[in-house]
Amino acid sequence: LLKSLSFVLNARQLQSGYRQEGAAGNKLHKRTDAITSAGFAIYLAVPFMYELRVLLDYACTDSCLDLSNWLTLENISRDLFWINVRNTTYFRTHPFGHPQPWWRKVFVQGGGLFVLLISFILVPFFIFSTSNPQVGVNPVYAAELNITVATNDSAAVFPIFSGGFRRHITTPPTWESLGTNATRPPVNYAAQIQEVCLAPDSDSAWSLPPPALAAFSDTLLRAGSTVTATWTFRRNLPLDNQMLYAAGRPVALTEATAAEFIEVVGGRRDGVVLRGLYPRVWRLLGNGGPVPNYTSPAQVDCVLTLSGMRTATPWWAVRCGDEVAGPTVAPPPPPTPATRDLLGSSGDGGDGSNDGDGGGGGGGGGAMTIHSDGSEWISPCESRGGGPEVVLISSEVATGALASFSKLVGGLTGMYVVYVLAVGSFARTFTTNLVTHIPYNEFPCTARLTALCEDIYAMRHVREFVLEERLYWILIRIYRSPAVLFEFTRTASGDEMPERPNPRAQRIAASAAAAARARPTTTGRGGLTRRTIAADGSA
């Protein structure tokens, strides 16, 4: 339908031809009432509408003026229209010397503009807040864990575990199902809370040449060396902070723990227990690093096991849990391995999928197990093999176009600064350099200048191009001379101020007229006098 209507209008245009009346001014300029001025303001507010109309008129109309002169004439005509509207609608209705009405000051000019400016200042608080529809959930889609052993002076660092290829990232059905023993974090969407379970076995083999293995056992595995667990989280937004690194507190090896480590490397022990390897709950902010121990101080304890010692590709396995109670039962007698006492036999570590279903990942609380020291443990990822587990609470971030703009200006802070500076610069243009507009905007009367512009349009219409250009340069000379412009803009009575109602002068004039009507007059015959009869019949 719209296509057909477009064809009809194009056909009518071709049949009638383009107008040849010389673009004799804008028809909206013929009237200066409030409705016409409002319509012209809407017409100017439409992007490119005014510019396209002016360019099309110039292209389709014969004239001796070039494009620059044409635009100058259109600009002068437009400004004279606005000045004439002001003189007609305001100056001729507002009495001279009367104060401004309270409703205009409170609701239209002073108070209204104040509220509008305050609204512009407060808009960023909505744009960059979580109530903005352009702000959404920013979940993690990949997670990796690396565990390293280093000397106390970091002179030697050996990686022992690297996991993340086989992961299971889910949204728990409820916060209580995670068993964190902490209050639910203040989130707006359930998808902001995620549980990550990794396979217990490392994704890479651990194989060191004999010299490096000797250095690892003799130099690293001593009291004072540290074991550090570092998580790597990947997400889509923000564009300048898609990868986050979360490192737990380095766990210093004691004499006993170092001895157990050496026994594990030598194949004489199944595993070594490391307590408080990393915080269980992390908060991922829009900008900045992850925040540990969010709503919960729980630390994750893990058992490191070296598997496949009799094969060509040994690997480390990490099974983690959280101690939730003190010793409750007597420890089982040796030689029960500590690893199997803590989290049972090795599993397959899950299916390695990142299905993101709402099934709670590791089983929503895991299974209770008994460690060799008699403490009660919970394994959140028991159904996935009992591997490393972490709980993530992601903050909402800007999405869509806001995300791209946020990266361009350096984050939300940069967006706020750019917004405030732009609005401030725009508002400042209305309050500065106003004195420079006085000679060209404060006209008491525009009748003579408007008539000169109409004469230029008329000469163009009758194709008197010599007169058109001569009148145009007369108009330019008038604008170039402030004194001549001052004389050309006087009122019809020669006044230098706009014509405005003057109640005091009107009252004086009315009193003078009444006194003149009531003044006695001499008849001229015999010195008799008579009183002038007023129009209403009163003496």
Secondary structure, DSSP 4 states (H G I P E B T S, - for coil): -HHHHHHHHHHHHHHH-S--S---S-GGGG--SHHHHHHHHHHHHSTTHHHHHHHHHHHHS--SS-HHHHHHHHHHHHHHHHHHHHIIIIITTSPTTPPPPHHIIIIISHHHHHHHHHHHHHHHHHHTSTTSTTEE---EEEEEEEEEEE-TTSS-EEEEEEE-SSEEEE--S-SGGG---SPPP--S-GGGEEEEEE-SB-SS-----HHHHHHIIIIISSTT-EEEEEEEEEES-STT--EEEEEPPPEE--HHHHHHHHHHHTTS-SEEEEEEEEESEEEE-SSS--EESSS---EEEEEEEEE-TTSSS-EEEEEEEEEEEEE-SPPPPTTS-HHHHHH-S------------SS-TTTSS-EEEE-TTSEEEEETTGGGTS--EEEEEEPPEE-THHHHHHHHHTSHHHHHHHHHHHHHHHHHTTTSSGGGGHHHH--S--HHHHHHHHHHHHHHHTT-HHHHHHHHHHHHHHHH-HHHHHHHT--TT--SS-----HHHHHHHHHHHHHHHHS-EE-SSTT-EEPPPPTTS--
